[in-house]
C-alpha cells in the first residue's frame, strides 16, 4: 500500500514538473497575444491621436440604453455628419451644441464658432431616421472636416452595445 502511494506521489510530481511550467508559459503567451490584438489599430483615426476629436458619444465598447444620444465632440471649427448602423442621419436631426451657457440657442448649425464646445448629437426618437438603437451591437461612422477646408474629410467608426 505504501509503495502504491509513493508511486502515485512520484507520478504527480513528474506531472507537476513537466506540465506546470508549460501551462504557465502558455498562459503568458495567451495574455501577450490578447494584448497585441487589443492594441492593433483598426484603421480608424484614434481619438487620442487626433486633436480634432474630443470625445465619442457614447464611448467605444460601452453599454448604453436604446434611447441614448449618439454623436461626436469636436474642437471648434469643424463640422460633422453621422451614420448609425448604415443609416445616414439628416443634418436637421443632428443637434449641434456650440455653447454651454445657451444650449437651446446653439442647437442647430447657427451657433457661435468662438465657443470651444462643438458637439454633434443625434437623439433617437420616433419619426427620426433611427427611432431607437438596435438591441445589441451598434456602430457609428462620423465624418468630419475643418470648416476652412470641407474637402479635407476624415472619418472615425466606433461601436457600442445598446441594452
C-alpha positions as CSV (number, residue, x, y, z in Angstrom):
1,X,0.0,0.0,0.0
2,X,2.8,2.4,0.9
3,X,4.6,1.6,-2.4
4,X,1.5,2.4,-4.4
5,X,1.0,5.7,-2.6
6,X,4.7,6.6,-3.2
7,X,4.3,5.8,-6.9
8,X,1.2,8.0,-7.1
9,X,3.1,10.9,-5.5
10,X,6.1,10.4,-7.8
11,X,3.7,10.4,-10.9
12,X,2.1,13.7,-9.6
13,X,5.5,15.2,-9.0
14,X,6.6,14.4,-12.6
15,X,3.3,15.7,-14.0
16,X,3.7,19.0,-12.0
17,X,7.3,19.4,-13.0
18,X,6.6,18.8,-16.7
19,X,3.2,20.4,-17.2
20,X,3.2,23.1,-14.6
21,X,5.8,25.3,-16.4
22,X,4.2,24.5,-19.7
23,X,0.8,25.7,-18.5
24,X,2.3,28.9,-17.0
25,X,4.2,29.6,-20.3
26,X,1.0,29.0,-22.3
27,X,-0.9,31.4,-20.0
28,X,1.7,34.1,-20.5
29,X,1.7,33.6,-24.3
30,X,-2.1,34.0,-24.3
31,X,-2.0,37.2,-22.3
32,X,0.6,38.7,-24.6
33,X,-1.4,37.6,-27.6
34,X,-4.6,39.2,-26.2
35,X,-2.7,42.5,-25.5
36,X,-1.4,42.6,-29.1
37,X,-4.8,42.0,-30.5
38,X,-6.4,44.7,-28.3
39,X,-3.8,47.4,-29.3
40,X,-3.9,46.7,-33.1
41,X,-5.1,49.8,-35.0
42,X,-8.2,49.0,-36.9
43,X,-7.5,51.7,-39.5
44,X,-9.8,54.3,-37.8
45,X,-8.5,57.6,-36.5
46,X,-7.8,57.2,-32.8
47,X,-9.4,59.7,-30.5
48,X,-6.1,60.2,-28.6
49,X,-4.1,60.7,-31.8
50,X,-6.5,63.2,-33.4
51,X,-6.5,66.7,-32.0
52,X,-9.9,67.4,-33.7
53,X,-11.8,64.8,-31.6
54,X,-12.5,65.5,-28.0
55,X,-14.9,62.6,-27.3
56,X,-17.2,59.9,-28.8
57,X,-20.7,59.7,-27.6
58,X,-21.1,57.0,-26.3
59,X,-17.6,55.8,-25.8
60,X,-16.5,52.9,-27.9
61,X,-17.3,49.4,-26.5
62,X,-19.6,50.9,-23.8
63,X,-23.1,49.8,-22.8
64,X,-26.0,52.2,-23.1
65,X,-29.8,52.3,-23.3
66,X,-31.5,52.1,-26.6
67,X,-32.7,55.7,-26.5
68,X,-29.2,57.1,-25.6
69,X,-27.8,60.0,-27.6
70,X,-25.1,59.3,-30.2
71,X,-22.5,61.7,-31.5
72,X,-19.1,63.2,-31.6
73,X,-17.5,66.1,-29.7
74,X,-15.0,68.0,-31.9
75,X,-12.8,71.0,-31.4
76,X,-14.3,74.3,-32.6
77,X,-14.0,75.0,-36.3
78,X,-15.2,71.5,-37.5
79,X,-18.4,70.2,-39.0
80,X,-19.6,66.6,-39.0
81,X,-22.1,64.1,-40.4
82,X,-23.3,60.9,-38.6
83,X,-24.2,57.5,-39.9
84,X,-25.7,55.0,-37.4
85,X,-25.8,51.3,-38.4
86,X,-25.5,52.3,-42.1
87,X,-28.3,54.9,-41.9
88,X,-27.2,58.4,-42.7
89,X,-28.6,60.9,-40.2
90,X,-30.1,64.0,-41.9
91,X,-28.4,67.3,-40.8
92,X,-31.7,68.7,-39.4
93,X,-31.9,65.8,-36.9
94,X,-28.4,66.4,-35.5
95,X,-28.2,68.9,-32.6
96,X,-25.0,71.0,-32.9
97,X,-24.2,72.4,-29.4
98,X,-21.7,75.2,-29.5
99,X,-22.4,77.0,-26.3
100,X,-22.7,75.6,-22.7
101,X,-24.3,78.8,-21.5
102,X,-27.1,78.8,-24.0
103,X,-27.5,75.2,-25.3
104,X,-31.0,76.0,-26.8
105,X,-29.7,78.9,-28.8
106,X,-26.8,77.0,-30.1
107,X,-28.7,73.9,-31.1
108,X,-28.7,73.7,-34.9
109,X,-26.0,75.0,-37.1
110,X,-26.2,78.7,-36.3
111,X,-24.3,78.6,-33.0
112,X,-21.2,80.7,-32.3
113,X,-17.9,79.4,-33.6
114,X,-16.0,81.2,-30.8
115,X,-17.1,78.7,-28.2
116,X,-14.9,75.6,-27.5
117,X,-18.0,73.4,-27.4
118,X,-18.6,71.7,-30.8
119,X,-20.8,68.7,-30.1
120,X,-22.8,66.9,-32.8
121,X,-25.5,64.8,-31.2
122,X,-28.3,62.7,-32.5
123,X,-31.1,61.6,-30.2
124,X,-33.1,58.5,-31.4
125,X,-36.8,59.3,-31.3
126,X,-40.0,58.1,-33.1
127,X,-40.2,59.7,-36.5
128,X,-36.5,60.1,-36.9
129,X,-34.0,58.3,-39.2
130,X,-33.2,55.9,-36.3
131,X,-36.2,55.7,-33.9
132,X,-34.1,53.7,-31.4
133,X,-30.8,51.9,-31.3
134,X,-30.7,48.2,-32.1
135,X,-30.6,45.8,-29.1
136,X,-27.0,44.6,-29.1
137,X,-24.1,46.0,-31.2
138,X,-24.5,49.4,-32.9
139,X,-21.8,51.1,-35.0
140,X,-21.4,54.8,-35.8
141,X,-19.4,56.5,-38.5
142,X,-18.7,60.1,-38.0
143,X,-17.3,62.0,-41.0
144,X,-15.8,65.4,-40.1
145,X,-13.9,68.2,-41.7
146,X,-12.5,71.7,-40.9
147,X,-14.9,74.5,-41.9
148,X,-12.0,76.1,-43.6
149,X,-11.4,73.1,-45.9
150,X,-14.5,70.9,-46.5
151,X,-12.6,68.7,-48.9
152,X,-10.3,67.6,-46.1
153,X,-12.6,64.9,-44.7
154,X,-11.7,62.4,-42.0
155,X,-13.8,59.6,-40.5
156,X,-13.9,57.5,-37.4
157,X,-16.0,54.5,-36.7
158,X,-16.8,53.0,-33.3
159,X,-19.3,50.5,-31.9
160,X,-21.1,50.1,-28.6
161,X,-23.8,47.9,-27.2
162,X,-27.4,49.0,-26.6
163,X,-29.4,47.2,-23.9
